[in-house]
């Protein structure tokens, strides 16, 4: 049963709601009552409340202030459903309450059937939420009990690089009884050569072939200890072989052809298998996966159904590919999105990956540095003669480098210069953009432009626009509009020929009553008092 709390300074109003609503039939306990916001806070601090029904206007703490205090001071009331009761026949008076999380409002005199409908909706919403929480809890228990499900998630997390900390790895090690150290891992990747060859538009066949692949791999490798199997896509399965003896590895590799034959016979589908080099740390698994994917994609141009071993020649080819297809684009993307710190981290990561290659080639590292600088210069699109001279000096510095750390220092210095130039450009662009936005708002005060409409007008994401506007202007869009409306209103009020309701309309208010209410709240005087004072001067 749900529990409601009614808050109103009018005892007759409270008793009327208690007596005339069939609380039990709606799934509620007999409601608790309070005659002030302070009394309501005291009750909610001690008792569980699902639904709050409160009047907007009360002496002392108003209904809006009550809701604000619940939201700021009592985290346990985060799911509280609230109905605001208003004596004013206009929505604008409860806009602030809706902003604070009120789910509904009703007007005085209260219609019992209207309030009952809202209470029933709240009950249904809370019951669904409780059901979802229960099902989530059951799912957690089920997942913990399912070793295969854990394996699949573990393999997927490793390959995607989602295990970013030793603490998370240790947690996985405890769940799967894995060694946290002394790794000797090989990655096997099984992939259909053509995704669902007979009918790519048949959902049933897609599911059947996807499930068939992982079942065949599990069946073929089930007898081998230290194998961890998981899907990495609808047409792909990965197997991590951990700390296997040479004999076990040979036996496992003999099963690869068997798995290919079963899939060919059962599903008329060819499968290519890629086998990685060995690695000693869990953090190398995402790189092994990328290396194998590249090798398999290249090998499929020569034929399907192969078993491929990753060797040194493949590694050199992959790193050449990665240099221009992954490292450079990712660094540039991070820089363009303003993530300069992450760009520097990624550059150092890429640099260390190059240094880790055996044997490490100085000329290859130098080519990487020069290639990255070339891409950055091209992005800047600067053609001044002085810039050209600077670029020549930069190339000379790169050529004069005697070791890889000198190369790193030169590239890092240019990265810092690039970031500084881009930040200046971005600051100017953002300033000009927000100035355009603010002018647009001032010119369209009467239109009640929403943030979403504003974002569409300037081809931006609404959240990004809100953050950018506050950063540039020092206040939110709504605060800026409210201030602009009041300033425009003051200007119009100085003209005695413009009626107050006309001022209200021209600055974007739907009713003169709410305009008067807000004007007094913000300026301390009513519009008429402001006008009278102006002419008295």
C-alpha positions in Angstrom: 0.0 0.0 0.0 1.2 3.5 -0.8 1.4 6.3 1.7 0.3 9.9 1.0 0.8 13.1 3.0 -1.6 16.1 2.6 -0.2 19.6 3.5 -2.6 22.6 3.6 -3.1 25.4 6.1 -6.9 25.1 5.6 -8.2 22.3 7.9 -11.5 22.0 6.0 -9.6 21.4 2.8 -7.5 18.7 4.4 -10.4 16.9 6.0 -12.4 17.1 2.7 -9.6 15.2 0.9 -9.3 12.7 3.7 -13.0 11.9 3.7 -14.1 12.1 0.1 -11.3 10.1 -1.6 -11.5 6.3 -1.4 -7.9 5.8 -0.5 -8.0 2.1 0.1 -9.6 1.4 -3.3 -6.7 3.4 -4.9 -4.1 1.3 -3.1 -3.2 3.8 -0.4 -3.0 3.8 3.4 -5.1 6.4 5.3 -3.2 9.6 4.5 -1.1 11.6 7.0 -1.8 15.3 7.3 0.0 18.5 8.1 -1.0 22.2 8.3 2.4 23.7 7.4 5.6 23.0 5.5 7.6 22.7 8.7 5.2 20.1 10.1 5.4 18.2 6.8 9.2 18.1 6.9 9.1 16.7 10.5 6.7 13.9 9.4 8.7 13.0 6.3 11.9 12.8 8.4 10.4 10.0 10.5 7.9 8.2 8.2 8.0 6.9 4.6 5.9 9.0 2.2 5.3 8.0 -1.5 3.0 10.9 -2.5 3.0 14.5 -1.3 -0.2 16.7 -1.9 0.5 20.3 -1.0 -1.0 23.7 -1.5 1.2 26.2 -3.3 0.3 29.2 -1.1 0.7 28.7 2.7 2.0 31.1 5.4 5.5 30.5 6.4 6.9 27.8 4.1 5.1 27.7 0.8 4.5 24.5 -1.1 7.2 25.4 -3.6 9.7 26.0 -0.7 8.6 22.7 0.8 9.3 20.8 -2.4 12.7 22.5 -2.8 13.7 21.6 0.7 12.7 17.9 0.1 14.8 17.9 -3.0 17.9 19.5 -1.5 18.0 18.1 2.0 16.4 14.7 1.8 17.9 12.4 -0.8 15.7 9.5 0.3 12.7 11.5 -1.1 14.2 11.5 -4.6 11.3 9.3 -5.9 8.6 11.4 -4.1 5.6 12.0 -6.3 4.1 15.5 -5.8 0.8 17.1 -6.6 0.6 20.9 -6.2 -2.7 22.6 -5.4 -3.1 26.1 -6.8 -5.8 28.7 -6.5 -4.7 30.4 -9.7 -6.2 29.3 -13.0 -2.9 29.5 -14.9 0.0 27.2 -15.3 2.7 29.8 -14.9 2.3 29.9 -11.1 3.4 26.3 -10.7 6.2 26.3 -13.3 8.8 26.6 -10.6 7.2 23.6 -8.8 7.3 21.6 -12.0 10.9 22.5 -12.4 11.6 21.2 -8.9 10.1 17.9 -9.7 6.3 18.2 -9.1 4.6 15.6 -11.3 1.1 17.2 -11.4 -1.1 20.1 -10.2 -4.8 20.6 -9.6 -6.8 23.8 -9.3 -9.1 24.9 -6.5 -11.9 24.0 -6.0 -10.5 20.4 -6.2 -12.3 17.9 -8.3 -12.2 14.6 -6.5 -12.1 12.4 -9.7 -9.3 14.5 -11.1 -7.1 14.0 -8.0 -8.0 10.3 -7.8 -6.8 9.8 -11.4 -3.5 11.4 -10.6 -3.1 9.3 -7.4 -3.9 6.1 -9.5 -1.2 7.1 -12.0 1.3 7.7 -9.3 0.5 4.3 -7.8 1.0 2.6 -11.2 4.3 4.4 -11.7 5.7 3.5 -8.3 4.6 -0.1 -8.7 6.3 -0.4 -12.1 9.5 1.2 -10.6 9.4 -1.3 -7.7 8.9 -4.2 -10.1 11.9 -3.1 -12.2 14.0 -2.8 -9.1 12.9 -6.3 -8.0 13.6 -7.8 -11.5 17.0 -6.1 -11.6 17.9 -7.6 -8.2 16.8 -11.1 -9.5 18.9 -10.6 -12.6 22.0 -9.7 -10.6 21.5 -13.0 -8.6 21.0 -15.0 -11.8 24.1 -13.5 -13.5 26.2 -14.3 -10.5 25.1 -17.9 -10.7 25.8 -18.2 -14.4 29.4 -18.9 -15.1 29.0 -18.8 -18.8 27.3 -15.4 -18.7 30.2 -14.1 -16.6 32.7 -15.5 -19.0 31.1 -13.8 -22.0 31.0 -10.4 -20.2 34.6 -10.8 -19.1 35.9 -11.6 -22.6 33.9 -8.7 -24.1 35.2 -6.3 -21.4 38.8 -7.4 -22.0 38.6 -7.0 -25.7 36.8 -3.6 -25.6 39.4 -2.3 -23.1 36.6 -1.7 -20.6 38.8 -3.1 -17.7 40.6 0.2 -16.9 41.8 -0.6 -13.4 43.6 -3.3 -11.4 40.7 -3.2 -8.9 38.2 -4.2 -11.6 40.5 -6.9 -12.9 40.8 -8.3 -9.4 37.1 -8.3 -9.1 36.8 -10.4 -12.3 39.6 -12.7 -11.0 37.6 -13.4 -7.9 34.4 -14.1 -9.8 36.1 -16.5 -12.3 38.9 -17.7 -10.1 41.6 -16.3 -12.4 45.2 -15.6 -11.7 45.8 -11.9 -11.3 49.4 -12.2 -12.2 51.7 -14.5 -14.3 49.6 -14.2 -17.5 50.5 -16.1 -20.7 47.5 -15.4 -22.9 46.6 -16.1 -26.6 43.5 -14.8 -28.3 41.6 -17.0 -30.9 39.1 -15.2 -33.0 36.4 -17.1 -35.0 34.5 -15.1 -37.6 32.0 -15.8 -40.4 33.6 -14.9 -43.7 30.3 -13.5 -45.0 27.7 -12.3 -42.5 24.7 -14.7 -42.8 25.3 -15.7 -46.4 22.0 -17.1 -47.5 19.6 -14.4 -46.4 21.0 -11.4 -44.5 17.4 -10.0 -44.0 16.0 -13.0 -42.2 16.0 -12.3 -38.4 15.5 -15.9 -37.5 18.6 -17.0 -39.6 20.7 -14.2 -38.1 19.9 -15.5 -34.5 20.4 -19.1 -35.5 23.8 -18.6 -37.1 25.0 -16.3 -34.3 24.0 -18.8 -31.6 25.4 -21.7 -33.8 28.8 -20.1 -33.9 29.3 -19.7 -30.2 27.7 -23.2 -29.5 30.1 -24.9 -31.9 33.1 -23.1 -30.4 32.1 -24.0 -26.8 31.5 -27.6 -27.9 34.8 -27.9 -29.6 36.9 -26.3 -26.8 34.9 -27.4 -23.7 37.5 -29.9 -22.5 40.3 -27.4 -22.3 41.0 -25.6 -19.0 41.9 -22.0 -19.1 39.6 -21.1 -22.1 37.2 -18.1 -21.7 34.7 -17.7 -24.5 32.5 -14.8 -25.5 30.7 -13.1 -28.4 32.3 -9.9 -29.8 29.6 -9.5 -32.4 26.8 -11.3 -34.2 29.3 -13.0 -36.5 32.3 -13.3 -34.2 33.4 -15.2 -31.2 36.6 -14.7 -29.2 38.4 -17.2 -27.0 41.1 -16.3 -24.5 43.5 -19.2 -23.8 45.2 -18.6 -20.5 48.4 -20.2 -19.2 48.1 -23.3 -21.4 50.9 -25.9 -21.6 52.4 -26.5 -25.0 50.7 -29.9 -25.2 47.3 -28.4 -24.4 47.8 -25.6 -27.0 48.6 -28.1 -29.7 45.5 -30.2 -28.9 43.3 -27.1 -28.9 44.6 -26.0 -32.3 43.7 -29.4 -33.7 40.1 -28.6 -32.8 40.0 -25.5 -35.0 39.5 -27.4 -38.2 36.8 -29.5 -36.5 34.9 -26.4 -35.6 35.2 -25.1 -39.1 33.9 -28.4 -40.6 30.9 -28.5 -38.2 29.8 -25.0 -39.1 30.2 -25.7 -42.8 28.2 -28.9 -42.5 25.4 -27.5 -40.2 25.1 -24.0 -41.6 26.8 -24.0 -44.9 29.0 -21.1 -43.6 32.8 -20.7 -43.8 34.7 -19.4 -40.8 38.2 -17.9 -40.6 40.2 -18.4 -37.4 42.8 -15.9 -36.3 45.4 -16.8 -33.7 47.3 -14.0 -31.9 50.8 -13.7 -30.6 51.2 -14.4 -26.9 51.0 -11.6 -24.3 51.9 -11.3 -20.7 49.4 -8.7 -19.5 45.6 -8.4 -19.6 45.9 -4.8 -20.9 47.4 -6.1 -24.2 44.2 -8.0 -25.1 42.5 -5.1 -26.9 45.6 -4.7 -29.1 45.7 -8.4 -29.9 42.1 -8.3 -31.0 42.8 -5.3 -33.4 45.9 -7.0 -34.8 43.9 -10.2 -35.6 41.0 -8.3 -37.0 43.3 -6.5 -39.4 45.1 -9.8 -40.4 41.8 -11.6 -41.0 40.4 -8.8 -43.1 43.5 -8.8 -45.3 43.6 -12.6 -45.6 40.0 -12.8 -46.7 40.9 -11.1 -49.9 42.8 -14.2 -50.8 40.2 -16.7 -49.7 37.8 -17.9 -47.0 38.0 -20.6 -44.3 41.6 -20.1 -43.3 43.5 -20.6 -40.0 45.9 -17.7 -39.6 48.8 -17.1 -37.3 49.9 -13.6 -36.4 53.7 -13.2 -37.1 56.3 -10.4 -37.1 55.6 -9.4 -40.7 51.9 -9.1 -39.9 52.8 -6.9 -36.9 54.8 -4.5 -39.0 51.9 -4.2 -41.5 49.4 -3.7 -38.8 51.3 -1.0 -37.1 51.8 0.8 -40.4 48.0 0.6 -40.9 47.3 1.7 -37.3 49.6 4.7 -37.6 47.5 6.4 -40.2 44.1 4.8 -39.6 43.9 4.9 -35.8 46.7 6.9 -34.0 46.5 10.1 -36.1 42.7 10.3 -36.5 42.2 9.6 -32.8 44.7 12.3 -31.7 43.1 14.8 -34.1 39.6 13.9 -33.0 40.5 14.5 -29.3 42.1 17.8 -30.1 39.2 19.0 -32.2 36.7 18.1 -29.5 38.7 20.1 -26.9 40.0 17.1 -25.0 43.6 18.3 -25.1 44.7 16.4 -22.0 43.3 13.2 -23.4 45.0 13.9 -26.7 48.4 14.2 -25.0 47.8 11.0 -23.0 46.8 9.2 -26.2 49.9 10.5 -28.0 52.1 9.2 -25.2 50.3 5.9 -25.3 50.8 5.6 -29.1 54.5 6.6 -28.7 55.1 3.9 -26.1 53.4 1.3 -28.3 55.9 2.2 -31.1 58.8 2.0 -28.7 57.6 -1.4 -27.5 57.9 -2.9 -31.0 60.7 -5.4 -31.3 63.0 -4.4 -32.8 62.3 -0.8 -32.3 63.1 1.4 -35.4 64.3 4.9 -34.8 63.4 6.0 -38.3 59.9 4.6 -37.9 59.4 6.6 -34.7 60.8 9.7 -36.4 58.4 9.2 -39.3 55.5 8.9 -36.8 56.5 12.3 -35.3 56.8 14.0 -38.7 53.6 12.5 -39.9 51.6 13.7 -36.9 53.1 17.2 -37.2 52.2 17.3 -40.9 48.6 16.4 -40.1 48.4 19.1 -37.4 49.9 21.8 -39.7 47.4 20.8 -42.4 44.6 21.2 -39.9 45.7 24.7 -38.9 45.6 25.8 -42.6 48.0 28.6 -41.9 49.9 30.1 -44.9 51.7 33.2 -43.5 55.4 33.4 -44.6 56.5 33.5 -40.9 54.5 30.3 -40.3 56.2 28.6 -43.2 59.6 29.6 -41.8 58.6 28.2 -38.4 57.6 24.9 -40.1 61.0 24.6 -41.8 62.7 25.1 -38.5 60.5 22.4 -37.0 61.3 19.9 -39.7 65.0 20.6 -39.1 64.6 20.0 -35.4 63.0 16.6 -36.1 65.8 15.6 -38.5 68.4 16.7 -36.0 66.9 14.4 -33.2 69.4 11.9 -32.0 67.1 9.7 -29.9 63.4 8.9 -29.5 63.0 11.1 -26.4 64.1 14.1 -28.4 61.4 13.3 -31.0 58.8 13.0 -28.2 59.9 16.5 -26.8 59.7 18.2 -30.3 56.2 16.7 -30.9 55.0 17.6 -27.5 56.1 21.2 -27.9 54.3 21.5 -31.2 51.2 19.8 -29.6 51.2 22.5 -26.9 51.5 25.2 -29.6 48.7 23.7 -31.6 46.4 23.4 -28.5 47.0 27.0 -27.6 46.2 28.2 -31.2 43.0 26.1 -31.3 41.9 27.3 -27.9 42.2 30.9 -29.0 40.2 30.2 -32.2 37.6 28.3 -30.2 37.3 31.1 -27.6 36.7 33.6 -30.4 34.2 31.4 -32.1 32.3 30.6 -28.9 32.2 34.3 -28.0 30.8 35.3 -31.4 28.3 32.4 -31.3 26.9 33.3 -27.8 26.7 37.0 -28.8 24.5 35.9 -31.8 22.4 33.7 -29.5 21.9 36.5 -26.9 20.9 39.0 -29.6 18.4 36.5 -31.0 16.9 36.0 -27.6 16.5 39.7 -27.0 14.9 40.1 -30.4 12.4 37.2 -29.8 11.4 37.8 -26.2 7.7 37.7 -27.2 8.0 34.3 -28.8 8.9 32.2 -25.6 11.8 30.4 -27.4 12.7 27.1 -25.8 16.3 25.9 -25.4 15.5 23.1 -27.8 14.2 25.5 -30.4 17.2 27.8 -29.8 19.7 24.9 -30.2 18.0 23.9 -33.5 18.2 27.5 -34.7 21.9 27.5 -34.2 22.5 23.8 -35.2 23.8 22.8 -31.7 23.1 20.2 -29.1 20.8 21.8 -26.5 22.9 20.6 -23.5 26.1 21.9 -25.0 24.5 25.2 -25.8 23.3 25.6 -22.2 26.8 24.9 -20.8 28.4 27.2 -23.4 26.0 30.0 -22.7 26.5 29.9 -18.9 30.3 29.7 -19.3 30.3 32.8 -21.6 27.5 34.9 -20.0 27.9 33.9 -16.4 24.2 32.8 -16.1 21.8 30.3 -17.5 19.7 31.0 -20.6 16.5 31.2 -18.6 18.0 33.7 -16.2 19.3 35.8 -19.1 15.8 35.7 -20.8 14.1 36.7 -17.5 16.5 39.6 -17.0 16.1 40.7 -20.6 12.3 40.6 -20.2 12.5 42.7 -17.1 14.8 45.3 -18.7 12.6 45.5 -21.7 9.5 45.8 -19.5 11.1 48.7 -17.6 11.9 50.4 -20.9 8.3 50.0 -22.1 6.7 51.0 -18.8 8.4 54.4 -19.2 5.9 55.0 -22.1 2.5 55.9 -20.5 0.8 55.1 -23.8 1.5 51.4 -23.5 -0.8 49.6 -21.2 0.6 47.2 -18.7 -1.1 44.1 -20.3 0.5 45.2 -23.6 3.9 45.4 -21.9 3.3 41.9 -20.6 2.5 40.6 -24.1 5.5 42.3 -25.7 8.0 40.7 -23.3 6.6 37.2 -23.7 4.2 36.6 -20.8 0.9 34.8 -21.4 -1.0 36.7 -18.7 -0.6 40.2 -17.1 -1.2 38.6 -13.7 1.9 36.4 -13.8 3.9 39.3 -15.3 2.9 41.5 -12.3 3.7 38.6 -9.9 7.2 38.0 -11.3 8.0 41.7 -11.8 7.3 42.4 -8.2 9.2 39.4 -7.1 12.3 40.5 -9.0 12.2 44.3 -8.6 10.3 44.8 -5.3 7.5 46.9 -7.0 4.5 46.2 -9.2 4.7 47.4 -12.8 2.2 50.2 -11.9 4.3 51.2 -8.9 7.4 51.3 -11.1 5.7 53.5 -13.6 4.3 55.9 -11.0 7.7 56.2 -9.3 9.4 56.9 -12.7 6.9 59.8 -13.4 7.1 61.2 -9.9 10.8 61.7 -10.5 
